[in-house]
């Protein structure tokens, strides 16, 4: 459906920001491209994903500009285009674009979940919108004089938390939502071992629960028959 590519792209573009540091532009570019491909598939099932795809193009452009900033700083190019005012303006643009992308992406997931009557995923998508809003409000507060080192230290933690819960939601969509007609088809093995492991563990738990329930009813029916004979 596209959730697999979306998940990988989202991880590269957002959660890798903490680990890649100054090289985050590489994660943004690669993640943005994979995310675009995933959204191209998903909008076949929910047209509102087009909004996230449009904003995603802006994110890819941001990654190109960030690459230019990195090259300017690394190789001392002294490009007049990259003055302090432009850099500040870019930070504001990236702030708005990432906020819009997260909200439009979650709205698309909520709409798709509504179409397939999956209330749990729809509820979690709206819940994540609140977490995203809290993170970006916190970011805005950091521009005011009350900001200090202690408050600033929570910023990357909040970023990791909201990125992680969004990634987990996308994974849940990948595992639980499939195109109409594929419900009874055997699931194709994933290229990623950890996903296959998670699936196997979940299916084992489900099978165990089914067997225990079946055994419970069989025992109860046997006990009822014994009581009737007495």
Secondary structure, 3 states (H helix, E strand, C coil): CCHHHHHHHHHHHHHHHHHHHHHHHHHHHHHHHHHHHHHHHHCCCCCCHHHHHHHHHHHHHHHHHHHHHHHHHHCCCCCCCCCHHHHHHHHHHHHHHHHHHHHHHHHHHHHHHHHCCCHHHHHHHHHHHHHHHHHHHHHHHCCCCCCCHHHHHHHHHHHHHHHHHHHHHHHHHHHHCCCCCCCCCCCCCCCCHHHHHHHHHHHHHHHHHHHHHHHHHHHHHHHHHHHHHC
